[in-house]
Every structure is written in C-alpha cells, then in structure tokens.
C-alpha cells in the first residue's frame, strides 16, 4: 500500500488498532464468559479470529485495519477463555502443567514468527498465521469431548450438569464418585447465583478493590517491560530476524522456570523474585561500557527471561486469587490493564532518541518496584480455588473485611473442593 513518506503514519496506527481490539476483547470477553460460559466463548472467538485473519489477505488498507481490530478482539478472548477453562477444570497438579504448556506453545509460535516473516510478503505471512485456524473446524467436532467448567456451572446453579460432567470424568478414570457431590453447598451457591456479576464487582468491596488495583498495576508494568524488550530487538546489534528468534528462544526456559516455581514455591515470592531479578538486570545495562555490546545484549536477554517468567506466573496467580463467579471477568480486566502497557511500550523504546540508557532505567525501576508491590497480594499456594467473592483471601490491611467474608462456609467449601478434585 506504499505506506512510506506521507503515508508512513499509517504503520503505527495499524498496530495501535490491533491493540485497541485486544483492549476491547479484554473488556467484554470476560463478562461474556462469566455470563454465558467458557466453552461457547472459546470456540466462537477462535472461529472469529481465523475467519478475519484469512479475509485480511484480500483486503485494502482501511478494511485491513478494521479486520485487524476484530482479530485482536478474538485473539485475546479465546486465549483468556481457554486459560480460565483449563484452570477451573483441572486438578492442582495438572493445572500447573497446563498453564506452563500454554506459555510454551505461545513461545513456540513466537519462535516460528521470524521464519514466516523472513519471506517478507505479508500476505504469505497472514496465510501462515491462518493455517492453524483450519484445525478449528475439527475442534468443533472434538469440542464435545471438552466439557464446560463444572465450577462455572455450579456458580450458575446448574448443579445437575456439573455433577454429570464429574461423574463422566470419574467413570473414564475408573473412580467411584460419592453419591452426593454438591448438596452441602447448594444453598450457599443458590444465594450467590442470584447476583448478576460484572466488572464493577472487582471494585465493589474494599478487599477485592485493593487486590484488583494492585494486580492491574502489576500487569501494566509487566506488559510494558515484556513488549518494550520484544520490540527493542530491532534496535539491537546484529540481524533483526536472528535477534527476534533469540528473544523468543529465551522464553522457553523462562516458562520452564515458572512451572517449577509455581509447582513448589510461594506465589508471592515467585512473582517478586522474577520481577525484581528482571529489574536488576535491566538497571545493570546502563553500567556496561559501549564497546561491550554483546554483554549488554546478554543482560537484556536475561531481563527478558525474568520478565517472561513473571508474566507466566502472574497469569496463573491471578486465576487462583479470583473466585469462579468473576474469574474470567477479572482475568480479562487484568489483561486489559496489560494492553494499556503494551500501547505505552513503544514510547519507552522511542526514549532511546534522547538517551540509550533511559528506557532501561525506567523499565528496570518500574519492574523492581512492582516486584515489591506484589508482596502485598494474598498467598494462594496450597489454597483451594475460591468459588464466590466471600471465599477470597483478604488483602493485607483489610483484614477486618476479608476475615469476616472468608470465614463464611469455609468448611463446606473445602469439603467440596476435595471431593471435586478427587473425582476429576
């Protein structure tokens, strides 16, 4: 489309419209998923993303931009829905493997992107990105083997459907389910399901408000650092395609580290250590002499390694903190906060025109401070997933509110959780 000279302003606008779609998807998809279910939103948005990616190949620039917005909306919607569905339907041990596996497949796709981009034809690149989407047709058939989240069904009062799913899982696993699974908590959940939950519930009470605000700041910072370091690969010494590949490659061990930390370590300490380590690496870059280019690049890749691990941890950590009734909405709101960071990230790189070390100083300082801020979040390691807002852990400094809420029905809920996990 000759987007050069007087038309070069269209290049950043195109990317911004995509992230606007991601922002919109983060805002609406969580609420739709919490209202209509994880599974239906997952498959609908997968189809939307595939269809509009394919149509972009045959479009003009204005139409391309409009479709790019929808692609961004569909992409983040199915990603968050799939993540929440897997978190809610799997047991604690498998849940950790699942969250790491999602990240590893993301990194594998990131590593393949420079290979596709090397052909330098954007239409071929879009076709390559749309090819996996054709498998979604098969997934619609396989989808009947992927159940809806029993936790979500239970939060909606659809107790019989939730029990049917668990009994079917128990039968496939050769386990005898208990005669009555949910009777002990049906009355409490029936009271809860009468409430129509939305994004405003994330700020309604003091406890969940402070947790939400803290997580939004943490997500915003990790997105700034992650996307700024990813975009900065074009400014590094050497071949841009190779640098992009190396930047993706360091994410693989980062996700493996996040799995190990999530499996055996405290959530708060895991998030704090990766955040703080990333901030220290980025701050050290400004101390490296200019002639030691490769050492500075190594520190930047180590910073990317730590930030990537923090991003993977905060995704799964957030899903554990929030209750079932607003989990998808909350994860979508946090993702929305991170998209604001992704929009800001290119301007951090632009600061290189004033000083080469200024972006690293800002990113390093923000990342380290966010690590300290994350220590205020409640611990979720070894704790059952909360089903209602009353079951959430309390935020430090808000004990008087959180203690009263969290004490309601804990005995019944713990019994339910043990039975549900044993059945799965």
Secondary structure as the mmCIF struct_conf table of DSSP 4:
data_model
#
loop_
_struct_conf.conf_type_id
_struct_conf.id
_struct_conf.beg_label_comp_id
_struct_conf.beg_label_asym_id
_struct_conf.beg_label_seq_id
_struct_conf.end_label_comp_id
_struct_conf.end_label_asym_id
_struct_conf.end_label_seq_id
HELX_RH_3T_P HELX_RH_3T_P1 UNK A 5 UNK A 7
TURN_TY1_P TURN_TY1_P1 UNK A 8 UNK A 8
HELX_RH_AL_P HELX_RH_AL_P1 UNK A 9 UNK A 36
HELX_RH_AL_P HELX_RH_AL_P2 UNK A 38 UNK A 56
TURN_TY1_P TURN_TY1_P2 UNK A 57 UNK A 58
HELX_RH_AL_P HELX_RH_AL_P3 UNK A 61 UNK A 89
BEND BEND1 UNK A 90 UNK A 90
HELX_RH_AL_P HELX_RH_AL_P4 UNK A 92 UNK A 117
TURN_TY1_P TURN_TY1_P3 UNK A 118 UNK A 119
HELX_RH_AL_P HELX_RH_AL_P5 UNK A 122 UNK A 131
HELX_RH_3T_P HELX_RH_3T_P2 UNK A 132 UNK A 134
HELX_RH_AL_P HELX_RH_AL_P6 UNK A 135 UNK A 142
HELX_RH_3T_P HELX_RH_3T_P3 UNK A 143 UNK A 145
BEND BEND2 UNK A 146 UNK A 146
HELX_LH_PP_P HELX_LH_PP_P1 UNK A 147 UNK A 149
HELX_RH_AL_P HELX_RH_AL_P7 UNK A 150 UNK A 155
TURN_TY1_P TURN_TY1_P4 UNK A 156 UNK A 157
HELX_RH_AL_P HELX_RH_AL_P8 UNK A 159 UNK A 172
TURN_TY1_P TURN_TY1_P5 UNK A 173 UNK A 174
BEND BEND3 UNK A 179 UNK A 179
BEND BEND4 UNK A 181 UNK A 182
HELX_RH_3T_P HELX_RH_3T_P4 UNK A 183 UNK A 185
HELX_RH_AL_P HELX_RH_AL_P9 UNK A 186 UNK A 193
TURN_TY1_P TURN_TY1_P6 UNK A 194 UNK A 194
BEND BEND5 UNK A 195 UNK A 195
HELX_RH_3T_P HELX_RH_3T_P5 UNK A 199 UNK A 202
TURN_TY1_P TURN_TY1_P7 UNK A 203 UNK A 204
BEND BEND6 UNK A 205 UNK A 205
HELX_RH_AL_P HELX_RH_AL_P10 UNK A 206 UNK A 231
HELX_RH_3T_P HELX_RH_3T_P6 UNK A 232 UNK A 235
BEND BEND7 UNK A 236 UNK A 238
HELX_RH_AL_P HELX_RH_AL_P11 UNK A 240 UNK A 264
BEND BEND8 UNK A 265 UNK A 265
HELX_RH_AL_P HELX_RH_AL_P12 UNK A 267 UNK A 284
HELX_RH_3T_P HELX_RH_3T_P7 UNK A 285 UNK A 287
BEND BEND9 UNK A 288 UNK A 288
TURN_TY1_P TURN_TY1_P8 UNK A 290 UNK A 291
HELX_RH_AL_P HELX_RH_AL_P13 UNK A 293 UNK A 321
BEND BEND10 UNK A 322 UNK A 322
HELX_RH_3T_P HELX_RH_3T_P8 UNK A 324 UNK A 326
HELX_RH_AL_P HELX_RH_AL_P14 UNK A 327 UNK A 350
HELX_RH_3T_P HELX_RH_3T_P9 UNK A 351 UNK A 353
TURN_TY1_P TURN_TY1_P9 UNK A 354 UNK A 354
TURN_TY1_P TURN_TY1_P10 UNK A 356 UNK A 357
HELX_RH_AL_P HELX_RH_AL_P15 UNK A 358 UNK A 374
TURN_TY1_P TURN_TY1_P11 UNK A 375 UNK A 376
BEND BEND11 UNK A 377 UNK A 377
HELX_LH_PP_P HELX_LH_PP_P2 UNK A 378 UNK A 379
TURN_TY1_P TURN_TY1_P12 UNK A 381 UNK A 382
HELX_LH_PP_P HELX_LH_PP_P3 UNK A 383 UNK A 386
BEND BEND12 UNK A 388 UNK A 388
HELX_RH_3T_P HELX_RH_3T_P10 UNK A 389 UNK A 391
BEND BEND13 UNK A 392 UNK A 392
HELX_LH_PP_P HELX_LH_PP_P4 UNK A 393 UNK A 395
TURN_TY1_P TURN_TY1_P13 UNK A 396 UNK A 397
HELX_RH_AL_P HELX_RH_AL_P16 UNK A 399 UNK A 406
TURN_TY1_P TURN_TY1_P14 UNK A 407 UNK A 409
HELX_RH_AL_P HELX_RH_AL_P17 UNK A 410 UNK A 423
#
